[in-house]
Amino acid sequence: MTQDRLADRAYTGIVEMIHVDDLAVGDRLPSEAGLAERFGMSRTIVREALARLASDGITEARRGAGSFIKSRPSDRMLAFMPTEGLSATLGTYEVRFVLEAETARLAAARRSSDEMALIDEALATLRIALLSSAPAHDEDMELHRRIVLATANPAFLAAFDALFPDIDRVMRAGVDISRSRPPEVIGAMMREHEMIVDAIRAQDGDAASLAMRWHLSEGRKRLMP
């Protein structure tokens, strides 16, 4: 088994341990050596898994003190993203930060008036879905895809479509979790999309890229309690 696959197993094992042992935010995880012994893996593998967990906002490392729980994946989140696939699904965010920030930048520079109209239409459709009881993930996906199409580069679309299964799970979970919280959470999600589209309309590539990165960063945070 490759090191990546072993790290996925360690990642899954730590998430399951957090739930089974009912660990709370702020609790300290066992040491790397303790986790390595528990999972029958090397400390190198455990260290890689902890780095991924920290990147995904689940744990945080404190110099000289070890790793602590920063947020617990909720049962609602795990209903969409079972623990065995959590590492791969959340890992797509790192790719999306690069891919979609650049697609937003290029869309701002290259979009035609017709493409802008389609992006605006997708935004309006998403607004209706988000402000109703509709699932809204299909509408969310369509807006992001319209932005990718506006780059006029089919390679970006191929890369985006390759991530579709994981992005779809994230979007389904994100809308469902956000709807379980105060109404202003959905409002914030809508404003983030509007900021991206406004920047593309103004043909401000830097602002579009920044708005997309901000939206993705906030979206990842919303998945956690």
Disulfide bonds with the S-S distance in Angstrom:
none
